[in-house]
Amino acid sequence: MNNKTKQRLSFFLVSAIAFIIIGKFIYESLSKNTVYFFSPSELYISTELPNGLIRIGGMVKKGSLIKEGNKYSFIITDFKNDISVNYIGIKPNLFEEGQGAVVEGKLSTRNSLMASKILAKHDENYMPKEVADALKKSGDWNKNYGK
């Protein structure tokens, strides 16, 4: 092999190794930061429960909100199935019973979620798109929710 061939080969190897390392970092970053959305019914019928962070959306069941200091327990429902949620932290001002919400956290069991974040509705005319889509899919969409 002459010098030019050795130089090209070493450049190719260094480029390939750099490409593999960069690809690995991108893949790990995307897999760690991916958060999937589920409705309570989708979790109920799923055969395999997700391990990492997930988001669950639905309506906060009326009469289910319990406050003890900065600990909150409530139920997210899509009117077919329910998920019990426990949250420690500051409750968003717009978070109320009977309103749409999305909670982010990790499942403890199929019916229980330990939330790290609550995403409440913006105003009385807004419902998160994921929640509206899940309610429409389950057949429990009411025109009053979207007004």
Summary of the structure (lengths in Angstrom):
residues: 147
radius of gyration: 22.5
end to end distance: 74.4
largest distance: 80.5
contacts: 402
relative contact order: 0.15
helix: 32%
strand: 31%
